[in-house]
Amino acid sequence: MKVKPLGNRILVKKIEEEERRTPGGIVLPESVKDEKAVKGEVVALGTAEKFEMKVGDTVLISAYSGTEIRIGEQKHMLVKTTDVLAVVQG
């Protein structure tokens, strides 16, 4: 499936973080993680004229923004550029 975002939206492939465990070895589910941002890779840009990021950039987006979709086995987020908090460098 190919997805082309419209307007000022971008498609971001979520970068899965490693499992978090308590000191006793219990794996914490995603629902109890206290993260406010999600890391991902920009895979497609919308149809707007100008973007502050490019395909291949790693970005941080608000955890509760956009729409989560699955493309194959990968989780993606379709978000507005205003939901991008930062471009990660290095």
Secondary structure, DSSP 8 states (H G I E B T S, - for coil): ------TTEEEEEE-----EE-TT--EE-GGG---SEEEEEEEEE-SSS--SS-TT-EEEEETT-SEEEEETTEEEEEEEGGGEEEEE--
